[in-house]
């Protein structure tokens, strides 16, 4: 991810961690090995255990084709 997308990810994670929200949507820019950006739509889903403690984050990425 680029720097702006990484900061946005951690802000969304903090919001989901504090609340009982389980998913959020947004746009990110991923970096390919050849340094070209890849704009994607993303859905983060926070999975919690029976004690409501976050266990994992599942991210679904879909490229935005212009």
LUMTOR-701458 format. One record per residue (C-alpha): residue number from 0; y, z, x. Coordinates in steps of 0.001 Angstrom, whole numbers, plus 500000, padded with zeros to 6 digits. Layout:
N
NUM,Y,Z,X
...
This chain:
66
0,500000,500000,500000
1,503572,499589,501074
2,505726,502704,501533
3,507416,502533,498115
4,504070,502173,496317
5,502567,505084,498261
6,505458,507389,497323
7,505160,506303,493685
8,501396,507009,493783
9,501889,510589,495016
10,504633,511246,492439
11,502333,510053,489651
12,499474,512137,491059
13,501666,515263,491056
14,502632,514622,487434
15,499002,514117,486382
16,497870,517175,488366
17,500366,519512,486648
18,499799,518221,483131
19,496708,517410,481122
20,497448,513709,481460
21,494372,511737,482510
22,495736,508264,483233
23,498873,506362,484154
24,499846,502728,484682
25,502181,501000,487067
26,502771,498280,489626
27,501980,498490,493337
28,502252,496222,496340
29,499148,496088,498501
30,499133,494777,502062
31,496557,492223,503086
32,495185,492000,506639
33,497386,488940,507249
34,500470,491073,506298
35,501184,489143,503097
36,502000,491384,500121
37,499795,491332,497032
38,501501,492533,493858
39,499098,494317,491504
40,499048,496151,488230
41,497205,499450,488531
42,495684,502099,486286
43,494928,505506,487802
44,492456,507751,485983
45,492094,511400,486984
46,488601,512835,486480
47,488373,516623,486016
48,485413,519005,486021
49,484479,521516,483299
50,487034,523989,484711
51,489842,521371,484485
52,490047,520983,488276
53,490724,517400,489500
54,487669,515922,491202
55,488545,512291,491859
56,491002,509536,491115
57,489711,506169,489985
58,492102,503271,490563
59,491722,499909,488887
60,493761,497134,490485
61,494460,493727,488938
62,496433,491110,490919
63,499594,489744,489322
64,499463,485982,489716
65,502796,484177,489491
